[in-house]
Amino acid sequence: MKAYVFPGQGSQYKGMGKGLFEQYDDMVQQADTVLGYSIAELCLDDPERKLGFTEYTQPALYVVNALSYQDEIKKTGDFPGCLAGHSLGEYNALQASGAISFKDGLKMVKKRGELMSQAPKGAMAAILGSTENEIEWLLKNNDLSTVDVANYNLHDQTVISGLEEDIARAQSIFSEGNIKFIPLNANGAFHSHYMKPAATEFKKYIHQFTFSPLEIDVISNVQAQPYTQEEIKENLVDQITHSVKWSESIRHMMKLGVTEFKELGAGHVLTTLIEKIQAHTRTADKNIDTIVDVDSTEVNLSSDNKPAIEDAKKTVIAWNNDWPVGISVSCKNHGEILKTRTQAILLFDRKATIYMQGYKGYFDLADVQPVSEKKMSVDS
C-alpha cells in the first residue's frame, strides 16, 4: 500500500511550486481571492521577503502541497491508501482525503497562520542523539517544565518549544556527550502550551466549517491513529498545542501495510525522516525477534513481568535516594570510571537505567556500581 505525506512549516523555500502554478489556474485564482495577494509571486519571487513569516508561510505551503497532489493524481492516476501530513501538512492530507475542499482548507490555514503568528515570541530547537524518555526527564528535573516537546520526529530526534530564554537555558543541559542541540529558524513556540490562545480562537473560527466523509484514511498528528469523522475539528484544534507524533504515525502506517511513502510538496525533509524511521523500526523488530518467540501465544508478558517491574521501580527509587547526579561509577564492560548524567529512570516502564556523561545510550542500572572518592584516589 502507498501513502502520500505532506510537509509542514520549515520546508518552505523561494521558488517552490515552480512549474505548477501555470498548470492549475483555477486553484491559483481561488487562492489569490482567499488570500488577497498573488500566491505565485510569494512562492516564486518573494519580493517583500514575507515567505518566512508564519502568516504567509502556512498558506504558501498549503497551496504548493495541494498543487503537487493535484499534479501527482493527474500524471499517475494513483490514489493512496493512506495519508498523513506533518503539522500544517495535515490540512493537505484532509483535503486529499475529500474531507475539506481546497478553498475551505486554505481559509482555515490562513486563519491558523494569523493566530499562531500573534502568540508570544518563542523559539524551537532540535535535540539529536537523545531518547524521548531522557529529554522529558531532563526537562522535568532541570526546572524547565515550561518547555514542551513539539515534535517526536525520530527515536533520537526530538524538537522542543518554548520561550526564547528557556530554550537558551536548555542548550547547556543538552550539550554533553554525543547529544546535539540545534536552534531552529522558528519565530514562535509552535506546538506548545504557549499556543493555547491561538487554539481557543481557532476553535471558534473552525466551528463554521462542515467536513465531508473521509474517503482515505488520514493519520492524526495528535493521536498517531486514523482520524474518525467526529474528531476532525477537535484534532485540528488540539494539534496547535500538542506534540506532533510523527515517528509513531509512520510506524502505525507501516503496521497498516504501507510499504511505499511518497512526499508531495516542498522539499524532501519527510522523505529522509521516514527512511530513518523505517530502518530503525526494522532493526528493532529484528532485535526483538532474537529475544522473544513471537509465535508463542501462551506468554502473558504483562502479568508475568509484574514482579520484575515492581523490582525495577524500587531499584530506581533506591538509587535516586542514595546517589546524586554526577556520582562516579564503574560500569560492566567499561574499564574507565564514568560519571552519571541523570538520575535513574524507568525506561520503557520496566527497565531500571541511567545515562552517563559522554555517552549516548542508557546503561542498565544492574551493571552500574558507585565508586567512592577514596577508591578513585587510590586507583589514580
C-alpha positions as CSV (number, residue, x, y, z in Angstrom):
1,M,0.0,0.0,0.0
2,K,1.2,3.5,-0.8
3,A,0.9,6.6,1.4
4,Y,1.3,10.2,0.4
5,V,2.7,12.6,3.0
6,F,2.8,16.4,3.1
7,P,5.5,18.6,4.8
8,G,4.8,21.5,7.2
9,Q,6.4,24.8,8.2
10,G,10.2,24.8,7.8
11,S,10.1,23.2,4.4
12,Q,9.4,26.5,2.5
13,Y,11.9,28.0,0.1
14,K,11.9,30.7,-2.5
15,G,11.0,29.2,-5.9
16,M,8.8,26.3,-4.5
17,G,5.9,25.3,-6.8
18,K,7.8,26.3,-9.9
19,G,6.1,24.7,-12.9
20,L,2.8,24.1,-11.1
21,F,1.1,27.5,-10.8
22,E,0.5,27.9,-14.5
23,Q,-1.0,24.4,-14.8
24,Y,-3.8,24.9,-12.3
25,D,-5.2,28.4,-12.9
26,D,-8.5,27.7,-11.2
27,M,-6.8,26.7,-7.9
28,V,-4.4,29.6,-8.1
29,Q,-7.2,32.1,-8.7
30,Q,-9.1,30.7,-5.7
31,A,-6.0,31.1,-3.6
32,D,-5.4,34.7,-4.6
33,T,-9.1,35.5,-3.8
34,V,-8.9,34.0,-0.4
35,L,-5.5,35.5,0.5
36,G,-5.8,38.9,-1.1
37,Y,-2.4,38.6,-2.8
38,S,-0.6,36.6,-5.5
39,I,0.4,33.3,-4.1
40,A,2.6,32.6,-7.2
41,E,4.5,35.8,-6.7
42,L,5.1,35.0,-3.0
43,C,6.3,31.5,-3.6
44,L,8.4,32.1,-6.7
45,D,9.8,35.5,-6.1
46,D,9.0,36.6,-2.6
47,P,9.8,40.2,-3.5
48,E,8.9,41.6,0.0
49,R,10.6,38.7,1.9
50,K,7.4,37.6,3.6
51,L,7.7,33.8,3.0
52,G,9.5,33.3,6.3
53,F,6.7,34.8,8.3
54,T,4.2,32.3,9.8
55,E,1.0,34.1,8.4
56,Y,2.5,33.8,4.9
57,T,4.4,30.5,5.2
58,Q,1.5,28.4,6.1
59,P,-0.8,29.4,3.2
60,A,2.1,29.2,0.8
61,L,3.0,25.6,1.8
62,Y,-0.6,24.5,1.8
63,V,-1.1,25.7,-1.7
64,V,2.1,24.2,-3.1
65,N,1.4,20.9,-1.3
66,A,-2.2,20.9,-2.8
67,L,-0.9,21.7,-6.3
68,S,1.7,18.9,-6.0
69,Y,-1.0,16.4,-5.0
70,Q,-3.3,17.5,-7.9
71,D,-0.4,17.1,-10.3
72,E,0.5,13.7,-9.0
73,I,-3.0,12.4,-9.4
74,K,-3.2,14.0,-12.9
75,K,0.0,12.3,-14.0
76,T,-0.3,8.9,-12.4
77,G,-4.0,8.4,-11.5
78,D,-2.6,6.6,-8.5
79,F,-4.6,7.4,-5.3
80,P,-3.0,6.5,-2.0
81,G,-4.3,4.0,0.6
82,C,-3.3,6.3,3.4
83,L,-2.4,10.0,4.0
84,A,-0.5,12.0,6.6
85,G,0.9,15.5,7.0
86,H,3.4,17.0,9.4
87,S,1.7,19.7,11.3
88,L,0.4,22.1,8.7
89,G,0.7,19.3,6.1
90,E,-2.2,17.5,7.9
91,Y,-4.6,20.0,6.2
92,N,-3.4,18.8,2.8
93,A,-3.9,15.2,3.9
94,L,-7.5,16.1,4.9
95,Q,-8.1,17.9,1.6
96,A,-6.7,15.0,-0.4
97,S,-9.0,12.6,1.6
98,G,-12.0,14.6,0.5
99,A,-12.9,15.8,3.9
100,I,-12.4,19.5,3.0
101,S,-12.3,21.5,-0.2
102,F,-9.1,23.2,-1.3
103,K,-10.7,26.6,-0.7
104,D,-12.0,25.8,2.8
105,G,-8.7,24.3,3.7
106,L,-6.9,27.4,2.7
107,K,-9.3,29.6,4.7
108,M,-8.5,27.5,7.8
109,V,-4.8,27.6,7.2
110,K,-4.8,31.3,6.6
111,K,-6.6,31.9,10.0
112,R,-4.3,29.4,11.7
113,G,-1.2,31.1,10.5
114,E,-2.5,34.5,11.5
115,L,-3.4,33.3,15.0
116,M,-0.2,31.5,15.6
117,S,1.9,34.5,14.5
118,Q,0.3,36.5,17.2
119,A,1.4,34.2,20.0
120,P,4.2,35.2,22.4
121,K,7.6,35.3,20.7
122,G,9.2,31.9,21.2
123,A,11.9,29.6,19.9
124,M,12.4,25.9,19.0
125,A,15.4,23.6,18.9
126,A,16.1,20.1,17.7
127,I,17.7,17.6,20.1
128,L,19.7,14.9,18.2
129,G,21.2,11.8,19.8
130,S,18.9,11.5,22.8
131,T,15.8,9.5,23.5
132,E,12.3,10.8,24.2
133,N,12.4,9.5,27.8
134,E,15.7,11.1,28.6
135,I,14.7,14.5,27.1
136,E,11.4,14.6,29.1
137,W,13.2,13.6,32.3
138,L,15.9,16.2,31.8
139,L,13.4,19.0,31.2
140,K,11.4,18.0,34.2
141,N,14.4,17.7,36.6
142,N,16.1,20.9,35.5
143,D,13.2,23.3,36.2
144,L,12.3,23.5,32.5
145,S,8.7,22.4,32.8
146,T,7.8,25.5,30.7
147,V,9.5,23.8,27.7
148,D,7.3,21.4,25.7
149,V,8.1,18.7,23.2
150,A,6.8,19.9,19.9
151,N,7.8,17.1,17.5
152,Y,8.7,13.4,18.0
153,N,10.3,13.1,14.7
154,L,12.7,10.1,15.2
155,H,13.7,7.8,18.0
156,D,16.7,10.1,18.5
157,Q,15.4,13.4,17.0
158,T,13.0,15.5,19.1
159,V,12.1,19.1,18.8
160,I,11.4,21.3,21.9
161,S,9.5,24.5,22.0
162,G,9.2,27.4,24.5
163,L,10.1,31.0,25.3
164,E,13.5,32.2,23.9
165,E,15.1,32.4,27.3
166,D,14.1,28.9,28.3
167,I,15.3,27.3,25.0
168,A,18.6,29.1,25.5
169,R,18.8,27.8,29.1
170,A,18.1,24.3,27.8
171,Q,21.1,24.4,25.5
172,S,23.5,23.9,28.3
173,I,21.7,20.8,29.5
174,F,21.6,19.2,26.1
175,S,25.2,19.9,25.1
176,E,27.0,16.9,26.6
177,G,28.4,13.8,25.0
178,N,27.0,12.9,21.6
179,I,23.8,15.0,22.1
180,K,23.4,17.8,19.5
181,F,21.4,20.9,20.2
182,I,20.4,22.7,17.1
183,P,18.4,26.0,17.3
184,L,15.7,26.2,14.6
185,N,14.8,29.1,12.5
186,A,11.3,29.5,14.1
187,N,9.7,32.7,15.2
188,G,7.2,31.1,17.6
189,A,6.9,28.4,20.3
190,F,4.8,26.1,18.0
191,H,3.1,23.0,19.3
192,S,3.4,24.2,22.9
193,H,1.1,25.5,25.6
194,Y,2.0,29.0,24.5
195,M,-0.3,28.4,21.5
196,K,-3.3,28.0,23.7
197,P,-4.8,31.4,22.9
198,A,-4.4,30.7,19.2
199,A,-6.1,27.3,19.7
200,T,-9.0,28.9,21.6
201,E,-9.7,31.4,18.8
202,F,-9.2,28.8,16.1
203,K,-11.8,26.6,17.8
204,K,-14.4,29.5,17.4
205,Y,-13.4,30.0,13.8
206,I,-13.4,26.4,12.7
207,H,-17.0,25.9,14.0
208,Q,-18.4,27.3,10.8
209,F,-16.9,24.6,8.5
210,T,-18.5,21.3,7.6
211,F,-16.3,18.3,6.9
212,S,-17.3,15.7,4.3
213,P,-16.8,11.9,4.9
214,L,-13.1,10.8,4.8
215,E,-12.6,8.8,1.6
216,I,-9.0,7.9,2.5
217,D,-7.5,7.2,6.0
218,V,-5.7,10.2,7.5
219,I,-3.3,9.6,10.4
220,S,-3.6,12.2,13.1
221,N,-0.6,14.1,14.4
222,V,-2.1,14.2,17.9
223,Q,-3.0,10.6,18.3
224,A,-0.9,8.8,15.6
225,Q,-4.1,6.9,14.7
226,P,-6.5,7.3,11.8
227,Y,-8.9,10.2,12.1
228,T,-12.6,9.5,12.9
229,Q,-15.2,11.8,11.3
230,E,-16.3,13.0,14.7
231,E,-12.8,14.0,15.8
232,I,-11.7,16.2,12.9
233,K,-12.4,19.6,14.4
234,E,-11.2,18.6,17.8
235,N,-7.9,17.2,16.4
236,L,-7.2,20.3,14.3
237,V,-7.7,22.5,17.4
238,D,-5.6,20.2,19.7
239,Q,-2.9,20.0,17.0
240,I,-1.9,23.6,17.6
241,T,-0.8,23.0,21.2
242,H,0.0,19.2,21.1
243,S,3.1,17.4,20.1
244,V,3.4,16.0,16.5
245,K,3.8,12.3,16.9
246,W,5.5,11.8,13.5
247,S,7.6,8.7,14.2
248,E,4.7,6.9,15.9
249,S,2.4,7.9,12.9
250,I,4.8,6.4,10.4
251,R,5.2,3.2,12.4
252,H,1.4,2.9,12.6
253,M,1.1,3.2,8.8
254,M,3.7,0.5,8.4
255,K,1.6,-1.7,10.7
256,L,-1.4,-0.9,8.5
257,G,0.5,-2.3,5.5
258,V,2.1,0.8,4.0
259,T,5.3,-0.2,2.1
260,E,5.8,2.9,0.0
261,F,5.8,6.5,1.2
262,K,5.8,9.5,-1.3
263,E,6.3,13.0,-0.1
264,L,4.4,15.7,-2.1
265,G,5.0,19.4,-1.8
266,A,8.0,21.5,-0.9
267,G,11.3,19.8,-0.1
268,H,12.3,16.3,1.0
269,V,12.5,16.6,4.8
270,L,9.9,14.0,5.5
271,T,11.4,11.5,3.0
272,T,14.6,11.5,4.9
273,L,12.8,11.1,8.3
274,I,10.7,8.2,7.0
275,E,13.7,6.3,5.6
276,K,15.3,6.6,9.1
277,I,12.2,5.5,10.9
278,Q,11.7,2.5,8.6
279,A,15.4,1.4,9.1
280,H,15.2,1.8,12.9
281,T,11.9,0.0,13.1
282,R,13.1,-2.9,11.1
283,T,16.3,-3.2,13.1
284,A,14.3,-3.0,16.4
285,D,11.9,-5.7,15.2
286,K,14.8,-8.0,14.3
287,N,16.4,-7.5,17.7
288,I,13.1,-8.3,19.4
289,D,12.7,-11.4,17.3
290,T,16.1,-12.7,18.6
291,I,14.9,-12.4,22.2
292,V,11.2,-13.2,22.1
293,D,9.5,-16.2,20.5
294,V,6.9,-14.2,18.6
295,D,4.9,-17.3,17.8
296,S,4.3,-18.2,21.4
297,T,0.8,-17.2,22.3
298,E,0.9,-18.7,25.9
299,V,3.2,-16.0,27.3
300,N,1.4,-13.2,29.2
301,L,4.1,-10.5,29.4
302,S,2.0,-8.1,31.4
303,S,1.2,-10.5,34.2
304,D,4.4,-12.5,34.2
305,N,6.6,-9.4,34.4
306,K,4.8,-7.5,37.2
307,P,7.2,-8.6,40.0
308,A,10.2,-7.7,37.8
309,I,8.6,-4.3,37.0
310,E,8.0,-3.6,40.7
311,D,11.6,-4.6,41.5
312,A,12.9,-2.2,38.8
313,K,10.8,0.7,40.2
314,K,12.2,0.0,43.7
315,T,15.7,-0.1,42.3
316,V,15.2,3.3,40.6
317,I,13.8,4.9,43.8
318,A,16.5,3.5,46.0
319,W,19.3,4.7,43.7
320,N,17.9,8.2,43.5
321,N,17.5,8.4,47.2
322,D,21.1,7.3,47.8
323,W,23.1,8.9,45.0
324,P,23.2,12.4,43.4
325,V,23.6,13.1,39.7
326,G,27.3,13.3,38.8
327,I,28.4,10.4,41.1
328,S,31.5,8.5,39.9
329,V,30.6,4.9,38.9
330,S,32.2,1.8,37.5
331,C,30.2,0.0,34.7
332,K,30.3,-3.5,33.4
333,N,32.4,-3.8,30.2
334,H,33.9,-0.3,30.8
335,G,37.4,-0.1,32.2
336,E,37.3,3.6,32.9
337,I,35.4,5.4,35.7
338,L,32.3,7.2,34.4
339,K,30.0,9.8,35.9
340,T,26.2,9.8,35.8
341,R,24.4,12.4,33.7
342,T,20.9,11.8,35.0
343,Q,19.1,10.2,37.9
344,A,18.0,6.6,37.4
345,I,14.9,6.3,35.3
346,L,12.4,3.5,34.5
347,L,12.9,3.1,30.7
348,F,10.0,1.5,28.7
349,D,8.1,1.4,32.0
350,R,10.0,-1.7,33.1
351,K,13.8,-1.3,32.9
352,A,16.0,0.4,35.6
353,T,18.5,2.5,33.6
354,I,20.7,5.6,33.9
355,Y,22.6,7.8,31.5
356,M,26.4,8.6,31.6
357,Q,28.3,11.8,30.7
358,G,29.8,11.4,27.3
359,Y,27.6,8.5,26.2
360,K,24.5,8.5,24.0
361,G,22.7,5.4,25.2
362,Y,21.4,4.2,28.5
363,F,23.2,1.9,31.0
364,D,21.4,-1.0,32.8
365,L,21.4,0.0,36.5
366,A,22.3,-3.6,37.4
367,D,25.7,-3.1,35.6
368,V,26.5,0.2,37.5
369,Q,28.3,0.5,40.8
370,P,29.1,3.7,42.7
371,V,32.8,4.3,43.3
372,S,33.9,6.2,46.5
373,E,36.2,9.1,46.2
374,K,38.7,7.3,48.3
375,K,38.8,4.4,45.9
376,M,39.1,6.7,43.0
377,S,42.1,8.5,44.5
378,V,43.9,5.1,45.2
379,D,43.2,3.9,41.7
380,S,44.6,7.1,40.2
